[in-house]
Amino acid sequence: MDSCFVDITTEFLCVAFHSILYYASVYPKSIFESRKKYNIVVYRSIHPEVNQYIDLCLKSIAECLKSNQLGCVEFAVTDSDYKPILKFVFQFDRNNYFNETTDAYLIQAEQNLRAFCLKLSSVSNNFKDLPEDVSFTIYVHTNESTAVSMAANPEFEDFPLVEVEEKQEETDKIIPLRRFPVRNHFIDTYIELK
């Protein structure tokens, strides 16, 4: 796997996860600080436990990306019973026509990541009426062999992956955000409203 793609993607998902928490008001605005990323203002949690959970999830995601076994990541905002109210979906597709010289300096990639963040802030009015007691969960879609190898890896023993019963819920309430290339992959992003 292209290590540049892994680094860019995990950094992007970190920004996206913190931004979702901010715009969906999962936590009070007071636990966020503003930072500059992709030439725009973004928000990052300063809560140690929230940051630790996100960082551990990102470490698992990076491991799945390195082994080329990540199909999708879902960032779910959940109700008090931990059932998803809305999901932010990040799907990964390999770009079979990737050319090393295309966007060699990652200028287009940065513009696409900036555009995603701006789009996220502009659609945030679609999830302003969430209940007050929401939480979040991050789902990593990988295969069984990758999950088993990660479970055997001492680096992940403090944060094991938990298999979730596969349930497919259909929804016709989808807000497409953006499809963009990053190195040798495409990332499709959209929101599923429940």
C-alpha positions in Angstrom: 0.0 0.0 0.0 1.1 3.5 -0.8 2.3 4.9 2.6 1.6 8.5 1.3 -2.1 7.5 0.8 -2.2 5.9 4.3 -0.8 9.0 5.9 -3.0 11.5 4.0 -6.1 9.4 4.6 -5.7 8.9 8.3 -4.9 12.6 8.7 -8.0 13.5 6.7 -10.2 11.1 8.7 -8.9 12.7 11.9 -10.0 16.1 10.7 -13.3 14.8 9.5 -14.1 13.0 12.7 -13.4 16.0 14.9 -15.3 18.2 12.5 -18.3 15.9 12.6 -18.3 16.0 16.4 -18.2 19.8 16.3 -20.9 20.4 13.6 -23.3 17.7 14.9 -22.9 19.2 18.4 -22.2 15.8 20.0 -20.2 17.6 22.7 -20.3 21.2 23.8 -18.5 23.7 21.6 -16.3 24.5 24.6 -14.3 21.3 24.3 -13.1 22.2 20.8 -10.3 24.4 19.7 -9.9 25.9 16.3 -6.9 25.0 14.1 -5.9 25.6 10.5 -5.8 22.7 8.1 -6.0 22.6 4.4 -5.9 26.4 4.5 -9.2 26.7 6.4 -10.3 26.7 10.0 -11.2 23.3 11.4 -12.1 22.2 14.9 -10.4 19.6 17.2 -11.6 18.2 20.5 -9.4 18.9 23.5 -11.1 16.2 25.6 -8.4 13.5 26.3 -10.8 10.4 26.3 -12.5 11.5 23.1 -9.1 12.1 21.4 -7.8 8.8 22.7 -10.7 6.8 21.2 -10.4 8.6 17.9 -6.6 8.1 17.8 -7.0 4.4 18.5 -9.6 4.0 15.8 -7.3 5.8 13.4 -4.5 3.5 14.3 -6.7 0.5 13.4 -7.8 2.2 10.2 -4.2 2.8 9.2 -3.4 -0.8 9.8 -6.3 -1.9 7.5 -5.2 0.6 4.9 -1.6 -0.7 5.0 -2.9 -4.2 4.3 -5.2 -2.9 1.6 -8.2 -4.4 3.5 -10.3 -1.4 4.2 -13.6 -1.1 2.4 -15.4 1.5 4.3 -15.4 3.6 7.5 -18.7 4.7 9.1 -18.8 7.5 11.7 -22.2 7.1 13.4 -23.8 9.6 15.6 -25.9 7.5 18.0 -28.9 8.0 20.3 -29.0 7.1 24.0 -29.5 3.5 23.1 -26.4 3.6 20.8 -28.4 3.2 17.7 -27.2 5.3 14.7 -29.2 8.5 14.0 -27.0 9.5 11.1 -23.9 8.0 9.6 -21.0 9.7 7.8 -19.7 7.1 5.3 -16.2 7.0 3.8 -15.8 4.4 1.1 -12.5 3.5 -0.5 -12.1 2.3 -4.1 -8.8 1.6 -5.8 -8.0 3.7 -8.8 -6.7 1.3 -11.4 -5.7 4.2 -13.8 -3.5 6.0 -11.3 -0.5 7.8 -12.7 2.4 8.7 -10.4 2.8 12.0 -12.1 -0.8 13.1 -11.7 -1.0 15.5 -8.7 2.6 14.7 -7.7 2.6 17.6 -5.3 -0.8 16.7 -3.8 -2.2 20.2 -4.6 -5.5 18.7 -6.0 -5.7 16.3 -3.1 -5.5 19.2 -0.6 -8.1 21.2 -2.5 -10.5 18.1 -2.4 -9.9 17.7 1.3 -10.6 21.4 1.9 -13.7 21.1 -0.3 -15.0 18.2 1.8 -14.5 20.2 5.1 -16.3 23.2 3.6 -19.2 21.0 2.3 -19.5 19.4 5.8 -19.9 22.8 7.4 -22.5 23.8 4.8 -24.7 20.7 5.2 -24.5 20.8 9.0 -28.0 22.4 9.2 -29.3 18.9 8.2 -28.3 17.6 11.7 -29.0 20.5 14.0 -32.1 18.9 15.6 -30.4 15.9 17.1 -31.4 14.8 20.7 -29.2 16.2 23.5 -27.8 12.8 24.7 -26.1 11.7 21.5 -22.8 9.8 21.3 -20.7 8.4 18.5 -19.2 5.1 17.3 -16.7 4.4 14.5 -17.2 1.3 12.4 -14.3 -0.1 10.4 -15.3 -2.5 7.6 -12.5 -5.0 6.9 -12.2 -8.7 6.4 -12.0 -11.4 9.0 -8.3 -12.2 8.4 -7.3 -8.6 8.9 -9.3 -8.4 12.1 -7.7 -11.7 13.4 -4.2 -10.5 12.6 -4.8 -7.2 14.4 -6.2 -9.1 17.4 -2.9 -11.1 17.5 -0.8 -8.0 17.3 0.4 -6.7 20.7 0.1 -3.1 19.5 -3.7 -3.5 19.4 -4.3 -5.6 22.5 -5.6 -2.5 24.5 -8.1 -1.6 21.7 -9.4 -4.8 20.1 -11.8 -4.7 17.1 -15.2 -6.0 18.0 -17.2 -7.8 15.3 -20.6 -6.3 14.8 -23.5 -8.4 13.5 -23.9 -7.5 9.9 -27.1 -5.6 9.4 -27.9 -3.8 6.2 -30.4 -1.0 6.6 -31.7 0.7 3.5 -32.3 4.3 3.5 -33.4 6.7 0.9 -32.1 9.7 2.8 -28.6 10.2 1.6 -26.7 13.4 1.3 -23.8 13.0 -1.1 -20.7 15.0 0.0 -17.9 14.4 -2.4 -16.0 11.8 -4.4 -12.3 12.6 -4.9 -9.0 10.9 -5.7 -6.2 10.7 -3.2 -3.1 9.1 -4.8 -4.2 5.6 -6.0 -7.7 5.5 -4.5 -11.0 7.3 -4.7 -12.8 8.3 -1.5 -16.6 8.5 -1.7 -18.2 10.4 1.2 -21.9 10.8 2.0 -24.3 11.1 4.9 -27.0 8.6 5.7 -29.9 10.0 7.7 -32.1 7.7 9.7 
